[in-house]
Amino acid sequence: MGVRRRGREYALQMLYAMDLTAYPPDEVFAGFNAIQDLNRDAFYYARRLVDGVHGHLDEIDAVLTRFAEHWKIHRMAAVDRNLLRLGIYELMYLKDIPFPIIINEALEIVKEFSDQEGTQFVNGILDAASREFRAEESGPKARTKKPLHEPTSETHDEPQLPAGE
């Protein structure tokens, strides 16, 4: 497992702990840092993510509320809620990470920590959020892609044969 995946898992666990206990980030970091077999690089990446989510929590929760139609944040499963916060933070603020990676990572993590309904829920909300925050990445690719080669007058005159002939 890569450092970023492990960091996202650590971040989810820290956000979950902060959410349920109301401990400030530094207390959660200290407790997490005491774990003996912790991957240090992943921990530092997780800390960056947690600090980002914590620093923008009101904005992230407003976005989450908007995309989670008919759901109140406090009624969501705690794992799903915090994974969505993490994913929305990455979509909004970490533009160097392509949105398919953000969504795929979130889906792999939710499969490990939640259930099938959680997977569908997280996928739906992050996909909807990606259309707003990463429209340039998630829009129809056909409109932005150039053809592999420009058609010439020679190619227009050639008959098109069915495949295999």
PyRosetta script that sets phi, psi and omega in degrees:
from pyrosetta import init, pose_from_sequence

init()
pose = pose_from_sequence("MGVRRRGREYALQMLYAMDLTAYPPDEVFAGFNAIQDLNRDAFYYARRLVDGVHGHLDEIDAVLTRFAEHWKIHRMAAVDRNLLRLGIYELMYLKDIPFPIIINEALEIVKEFSDQEGTQFVNGILDAASREFRAEESGPKARTKKPLHEPTSETHDEPQLPAGE")
pose.set_psi(1, 137.1)
pose.set_omega(1, -178.2)
pose.set_phi(2, -74.6)
pose.set_psi(2, 164.9)
pose.set_omega(2, -178.8)
pose.set_phi(3, -62.0)
pose.set_psi(3, -43.3)
pose.set_omega(3, -178.3)
pose.set_phi(4, -66.9)
pose.set_psi(4, -40.5)
pose.set_omega(4, 177.5)
pose.set_phi(5, -61.8)
pose.set_psi(5, -48.2)
pose.set_omega(5, -180.0)
pose.set_phi(6, -61.6)
pose.set_psi(6, -39.9)
pose.set_omega(6, 178.1)
pose.set_phi(7, -61.7)
pose.set_psi(7, -40.5)
pose.set_omega(7, 177.4)
pose.set_phi(8, -64.8)
pose.set_psi(8, -39.1)
pose.set_omega(8, 178.1)
pose.set_phi(9, -65.4)
pose.set_psi(9, -44.0)
pose.set_omega(9, 175.9)
pose.set_phi(10, -59.9)
pose.set_psi(10, -44.5)
pose.set_omega(10, -179.0)
pose.set_phi(11, -60.2)
pose.set_psi(11, -43.6)
pose.set_omega(11, 178.4)
pose.set_phi(12, -59.3)
pose.set_psi(12, -44.7)
pose.set_omega(12, -178.9)
pose.set_phi(13, -65.1)
pose.set_psi(13, -38.3)
pose.set_omega(13, 178.6)
pose.set_phi(14, -69.5)
pose.set_psi(14, -44.2)
pose.set_omega(14, 178.5)
pose.set_phi(15, -61.8)
pose.set_psi(15, -40.4)
pose.set_omega(15, 177.3)
pose.set_phi(16, -59.7)
pose.set_psi(16, -47.5)
pose.set_omega(16, 179.7)
pose.set_phi(17, -62.2)
pose.set_psi(17, -43.9)
pose.set_omega(17, 179.6)
pose.set_phi(18, -63.8)
pose.set_psi(18, -39.4)
pose.set_omega(18, -178.3)
pose.set_phi(19, -64.6)
pose.set_psi(19, -43.8)
pose.set_omega(19, -174.9)
pose.set_phi(20, -83.4)
pose.set_psi(20, -25.8)
pose.set_omega(20, -175.6)
pose.set_phi(21, -107.7)
pose.set_psi(21, -16.6)
pose.set_omega(21, -174.9)
pose.set_phi(22, 65.0)
pose.set_psi(22, 19.7)
pose.set_omega(22, 174.1)
pose.set_phi(23, -69.9)
pose.set_psi(23, 145.9)
pose.set_omega(23, 175.8)
pose.set_phi(24, -72.8)
pose.set_psi(24, 159.7)
pose.set_omega(24, -177.0)
pose.set_phi(25, -52.5)
pose.set_psi(25, -43.0)
pose.set_omega(25, -176.6)
pose.set_phi(26, -60.8)
pose.set_psi(26, -35.9)
pose.set_omega(26, 177.8)
pose.set_phi(27, -68.9)
pose.set_psi(27, -40.2)
pose.set_omega(27, 178.7)
pose.set_phi(28, -67.6)
pose.set_psi(28, -41.5)
pose.set_omega(28, 178.2)
pose.set_phi(29, -60.0)
pose.set_psi(29, -44.3)
pose.set_omega(29, -178.7)
pose.set_phi(30, -62.0)
pose.set_psi(30, -44.5)
pose.set_omega(30, 178.5)
pose.set_phi(31, -64.5)
pose.set_psi(31, -42.1)
pose.set_omega(31, -179.8)
pose.set_phi(32, -68.5)
pose.set_psi(32, -39.2)
pose.set_omega(32, -177.8)
pose.set_phi(33, -65.3)
pose.set_psi(33, -21.0)
pose.set_omega(33, -179.4)
pose.set_phi(34, -76.0)
pose.set_psi(34, -12.1)
pose.set_omega(34, -179.9)
pose.set_phi(35, -68.2)
pose.set_psi(35, 128.6)
pose.set_omega(35, -172.1)
pose.set_phi(36, -67.2)
pose.set_psi(36, -42.8)
pose.set_omega(36, -173.5)
pose.set_phi(37, -95.5)
pose.set_psi(37, 26.5)
pose.set_omega(37, -178.5)
pose.set_phi(38, -70.8)
pose.set_psi(38, 134.0)
pose.set_omega(38, 173.5)
pose.set_phi(39, -75.8)
pose.set_psi(39, 111.6)
pose.set_omega(39, -173.4)
pose.set_phi(40, -62.0)
pose.set_psi(40, -42.6)
pose.set_omega(40, 179.5)
pose.set_phi(41, -63.3)
pose.set_psi(41, -41.9)
pose.set_omega(41, 178.0)
pose.set_phi(42, -65.4)
pose.set_psi(42, -37.9)
pose.set_omega(42, 178.4)
pose.set_phi(43, -61.7)
pose.set_psi(43, -44.1)
pose.set_omega(43, -179.4)
pose.set_phi(44, -67.4)
pose.set_psi(44, -35.2)
pose.set_omega(44, 175.4)
pose.set_phi(45, -66.8)
pose.set_psi(45, -42.7)
pose.set_omega(45, 178.5)
pose.set_phi(46, -61.5)
pose.set_psi(46, -40.9)
pose.set_omega(46, -179.9)
pose.set_phi(47, -62.2)
pose.set_psi(47, -41.3)
pose.set_omega(47, 176.2)
pose.set_phi(48, -59.4)
pose.set_psi(48, -44.4)
pose.set_omega(48, 179.7)
pose.set_phi(49, -64.8)
pose.set_psi(49, -47.3)
pose.set_omega(49, -178.2)
pose.set_phi(50, -63.1)
pose.set_psi(50, -44.0)
pose.set_omega(50, 177.0)
pose.set_phi(51, -59.1)
pose.set_psi(51, -40.7)
pose.set_omega(51, 179.1)
pose.set_phi(52, -65.3)
pose.set_psi(52, -47.0)
pose.set_omega(52, 178.5)
pose.set_phi(53, -62.2)
pose.set_psi(53, -47.2)
pose.set_omega(53, -178.1)
pose.set_phi(54, -61.6)
pose.set_psi(54, -41.0)
pose.set_omega(54, -178.9)
pose.set_phi(55, -69.9)
pose.set_psi(55, -21.7)
pose.set_omega(55, -178.0)
pose.set_phi(56, -120.8)
pose.set_psi(56, 21.9)
pose.set_omega(56, -171.7)
pose.set_phi(57, -57.8)
pose.set_psi(57, -41.9)
pose.set_omega(57, -179.6)
pose.set_phi(58, -62.7)
pose.set_psi(58, -43.0)
pose.set_omega(58, 178.8)
pose.set_phi(59, -65.7)
pose.set_psi(59, -44.2)
pose.set_omega(59, -179.0)
pose.set_phi(60, -63.2)
pose.set_psi(60, -44.7)
pose.set_omega(60, 179.2)
pose.set_phi(61, -65.6)
pose.set_psi(61, -32.6)
pose.set_omega(61, 175.8)
pose.set_phi(62, -64.6)
pose.set_psi(62, -42.0)
pose.set_omega(62, 177.5)
pose.set_phi(63, -65.8)
pose.set_psi(63, -45.2)
pose.set_omega(63, 179.5)
pose.set_phi(64, -59.4)
pose.set_psi(64, -43.0)
pose.set_omega(64, 178.0)
pose.set_phi(65, -60.6)
pose.set_psi(65, -41.3)
pose.set_omega(65, -179.0)
pose.set_phi(66, -65.0)
pose.set_psi(66, -41.1)
pose.set_omega(66, -176.3)
pose.set_phi(67, -87.1)
pose.set_psi(67, -20.8)
pose.set_omega(67, 179.0)
pose.set_phi(68, -93.4)
pose.set_psi(68, 68.6)
pose.set_omega(68, -178.1)
pose.set_phi(69, -56.2)
pose.set_psi(69, 137.1)
pose.set_omega(69, 176.8)
pose.set_phi(70, 67.7)
pose.set_psi(70, 15.4)
pose.set_omega(70, 177.2)
pose.set_phi(71, -124.3)
pose.set_psi(71, 134.6)
pose.set_omega(71, 171.1)
pose.set_phi(72, -93.5)
pose.set_psi(72, 139.4)
pose.set_omega(72, -175.2)
pose.set_phi(73, -55.9)
pose.set_psi(73, -44.0)
pose.set_omega(73, -176.9)
pose.set_phi(74, -67.5)
pose.set_psi(74, -14.6)
pose.set_omega(74, 179.2)
pose.set_phi(75, -91.4)
pose.set_psi(75, -10.9)
pose.set_omega(75, 178.7)
pose.set_phi(76, -72.2)
pose.set_psi(76, 153.5)
pose.set_omega(76, 172.4)
pose.set_phi(77, -60.2)
pose.set_psi(77, 136.7)
pose.set_omega(77, -174.2)
pose.set_phi(78, -58.6)
pose.set_psi(78, -39.1)
pose.set_omega(78, 178.3)
pose.set_phi(79, -63.9)
pose.set_psi(79, -49.2)
pose.set_omega(79, -179.1)
pose.set_phi(80, -61.1)
pose.set_psi(80, -45.2)
pose.set_omega(80, -179.3)
pose.set_phi(81, -57.5)
pose.set_psi(81, -46.3)
pose.set_omega(81, -176.5)
pose.set_phi(82, -76.6)
pose.set_psi(82, -31.3)
pose.set_omega(82, 173.7)
pose.set_phi(83, -68.5)
pose.set_psi(83, -38.0)
pose.set_omega(83, 175.5)
pose.set_phi(84, -64.8)
pose.set_psi(84, -40.6)
pose.set_omega(84, 176.5)
pose.set_phi(85, -59.2)
pose.set_psi(85, -44.2)
pose.set_omega(85, 179.3)
pose.set_phi(86, -63.3)
pose.set_psi(86, -47.6)
pose.set_omega(86, 180.0)
pose.set_phi(87, -63.2)
pose.set_psi(87, -41.8)
pose.set_omega(87, 179.2)
pose.set_phi(88, -66.6)
pose.set_psi(88, -39.2)
pose.set_omega(88, 175.5)
pose.set_phi(89, -58.0)
pose.set_psi(89, -47.0)
pose.set_omega(89, -179.6)
pose.set_phi(90, -63.7)
pose.set_psi(90, -41.6)
pose.set_omega(90, 178.4)
pose.set_phi(91, -62.0)
pose.set_psi(91, -41.0)
pose.set_omega(91, -175.3)
pose.set_phi(92, -79.4)
pose.set_psi(92, -38.1)
pose.set_omega(92, -166.9)
pose.set_phi(93, -119.3)
pose.set_psi(93, -17.5)
pose.set_omega(93, -178.7)
pose.set_phi(94, -110.2)
pose.set_psi(94, 71.3)
pose.set_omega(94, -173.8)
pose.set_phi(95, -66.3)
pose.set_psi(95, -15.5)
pose.set_omega(95, 178.7)
pose.set_phi(96, -76.7)
pose.set_psi(96, -11.0)
pose.set_omega(96, 177.8)
pose.set_phi(97, -99.4)
pose.set_psi(97, 116.9)
pose.set_omega(97, -179.6)
pose.set_phi(98, -60.4)
pose.set_psi(98, 142.0)
pose.set_omega(98, -175.6)
pose.set_phi(99, -61.0)
pose.set_psi(99, -32.6)
pose.set_omega(99, 177.5)
pose.set_phi(100, -62.1)
pose.set_psi(100, -32.3)
pose.set_omega(100, 177.8)
pose.set_phi(101, -68.4)
pose.set_psi(101, -42.5)
pose.set_omega(101, 179.7)
pose.set_phi(102, -59.6)
pose.set_psi(102, -48.0)
pose.set_omega(102, -178.5)
pose.set_phi(103, -67.2)
pose.set_psi(103, -45.6)
pose.set_omega(103, -179.7)
pose.set_phi(104, -61.6)
pose.set_psi(104, -42.5)
pose.set_omega(104, 178.4)
pose.set_phi(105, -63.0)
pose.set_psi(105, -44.5)
pose.set_omega(105, 179.1)
pose.set_phi(106, -59.8)
pose.set_psi(106, -41.7)
pose.set_omega(106, -178.8)
pose.set_phi(107, -67.8)
pose.set_psi(107, -38.9)
pose.set_omega(107, 177.3)
pose.set_phi(108, -65.3)
pose.set_psi(108, -40.3)
pose.set_omega(108, -179.1)
pose.set_phi(109, -70.5)
pose.set_psi(109, -41.6)
pose.set_omega(109, -179.2)
pose.set_phi(110, -65.6)
pose.set_psi(110, -32.6)
pose.set_omega(110, 176.4)
pose.set_phi(111, -62.1)
pose.set_psi(111, -33.3)
pose.set_omega(111, -178.7)
pose.set_phi(112, -79.9)
pose.set_psi(112, -34.0)
pose.set_omega(112, -171.8)
pose.set_phi(113, -109.7)
pose.set_psi(113, -8.6)
pose.set_omega(113, -176.6)
pose.set_phi(114, -132.0)
pose.set_psi(114, -148.1)
pose.set_omega(114, -179.2)
pose.set_phi(115, -130.2)
pose.set_psi(115, -175.5)
pose.set_omega(115, -177.4)
pose.set_phi(116, -60.5)
pose.set_psi(116, -40.9)
pose.set_omega(116, 178.2)
pose.set_phi(117, -63.3)
pose.set_psi(117, -38.7)
pose.set_omega(117, 176.8)
pose.set_phi(118, -62.5)
pose.set_psi(118, -39.5)
pose.set_omega(118, 178.9)
pose.set_phi(119, -61.0)
pose.set_psi(119, -47.6)
pose.set_omega(119, 179.9)
pose.set_phi(120, -65.4)
pose.set_psi(120, -40.5)
pose.set_omega(120, -179.7)
pose.set_phi(121, -62.6)
pose.set_psi(121, -51.0)
pose.set_omega(121, -179.7)
pose.set_phi(122, -62.5)
pose.set_psi(122, -44.1)
pose.set_omega(122, -180.0)
pose.set_phi(123, -60.1)
pose.set_psi(123, -47.0)
pose.set_omega(123, -178.3)
pose.set_phi(124, -62.0)
pose.set_psi(124, -44.1)
pose.set_omega(124, -177.8)
pose.set_phi(125, -71.5)
pose.set_psi(125, -44.3)
pose.set_omega(125, 179.7)
pose.set_phi(126, -67.0)
pose.set_psi(126, -35.3)
pose.set_omega(126, 177.1)
pose.set_phi(127, -63.9)
pose.set_psi(127, -45.2)
pose.set_omega(127, 178.1)
pose.set_phi(128, -63.2)
pose.set_psi(128, -43.3)
pose.set_omega(128, 179.6)
pose.set_phi(129, -65.3)
pose.set_psi(129, -34.4)
pose.set_omega(129, -179.6)
pose.set_phi(130, -64.9)
pose.set_psi(130, -31.0)
pose.set_omega(130, 178.6)
pose.set_phi(131, -66.1)
pose.set_psi(131, -28.9)
pose.set_omega(131, 177.7)
pose.set_phi(132, -86.6)
pose.set_psi(132, -46.6)
pose.set_omega(132, -173.0)
pose.set_phi(133, -90.9)
pose.set_psi(133, -14.5)
pose.set_omega(133, 178.8)
pose.set_phi(134, -136.1)
pose.set_psi(134, 42.4)
pose.set_omega(134, -176.8)
pose.set_phi(135, -55.3)
pose.set_psi(135, -36.9)
pose.set_omega(135, -179.0)
pose.set_phi(136, -66.9)
pose.set_psi(136, -23.1)
pose.set_omega(136, 179.0)
pose.set_phi(137, -94.5)
pose.set_psi(137, -30.5)
pose.set_omega(137, -172.4)
pose.set_phi(138, -102.9)
pose.set_psi(138, -2.2)
pose.set_omega(138, 178.5)
pose.set_phi(139, -70.1)
pose.set_psi(139, 173.1)
pose.set_omega(139, 179.1)
pose.set_phi(140, -58.1)
pose.set_psi(140, 122.6)
pose.set_omega(140, -177.6)
pose.set_phi(141, -69.6)
pose.set_psi(141, -28.9)
pose.set_omega(141, -176.0)
pose.set_phi(142, -60.8)
pose.set_psi(142, -34.0)
pose.set_omega(142, -178.4)
pose.set_phi(143, -70.3)
pose.set_psi(143, -28.1)
pose.set_omega(143, -174.7)
pose.set_phi(144, -99.9)
pose.set_psi(144, -17.0)
pose.set_omega(144, -178.3)
pose.set_phi(145, -81.8)
pose.set_psi(145, 140.4)
pose.set_omega(145, 173.3)
pose.set_phi(146, -90.5)
pose.set_psi(146, 151.3)
pose.set_omega(146, 176.5)
pose.set_phi(147, -63.0)
pose.set_psi(147, 154.6)
pose.set_omega(147, 178.9)
pose.set_phi(148, -61.2)
pose.set_psi(148, -36.1)
pose.set_omega(148, 175.5)
pose.set_phi(149, -142.6)
pose.set_psi(149, 149.7)
pose.set_omega(149, 178.3)
pose.set_phi(150, -77.9)
pose.set_psi(150, 134.0)
pose.set_omega(150, 178.6)
pose.set_phi(151, -64.9)
pose.set_psi(151, 142.8)
pose.set_omega(151, 176.3)
pose.set_phi(152, -112.7)
pose.set_psi(152, 171.5)
pose.set_omega(152, 179.8)
pose.set_phi(153, -63.2)
pose.set_psi(153, -28.9)
pose.set_omega(153, 179.5)
pose.set_phi(154, -66.8)
pose.set_psi(154, -38.8)
pose.set_omega(154, -176.7)
pose.set_phi(155, -73.3)
pose.set_psi(155, -24.7)
pose.set_omega(155, 179.1)
pose.set_phi(156, -72.2)
pose.set_psi(156, -26.7)
pose.set_omega(156, -176.1)
pose.set_phi(157, -88.2)
pose.set_psi(157, -14.0)
pose.set_omega(157, -177.6)
pose.set_phi(158, -78.0)
pose.set_psi(158, 136.0)
pose.set_omega(158, 177.8)
pose.set_phi(159, -69.4)
pose.set_psi(159, 145.0)
pose.set_omega(159, 178.5)
pose.set_phi(160, -92.8)
pose.set_psi(160, 118.2)
pose.set_omega(160, 178.9)
pose.set_phi(161, -94.7)
pose.set_psi(161, 144.9)
pose.set_omega(161, 174.8)
pose.set_phi(162, -61.2)
pose.set_psi(162, 152.3)
pose.set_omega(162, -180.0)
pose.set_phi(163, -57.2)
pose.set_psi(163, 139.5)
pose.set_omega(163, 177.5)
pose.set_phi(164, 90.4)
pose.set_psi(164, -2.0)
pose.set_omega(164, 179.9)
pose.set_phi(165, -104.9)
pose.dump_pdb("model.pdb")
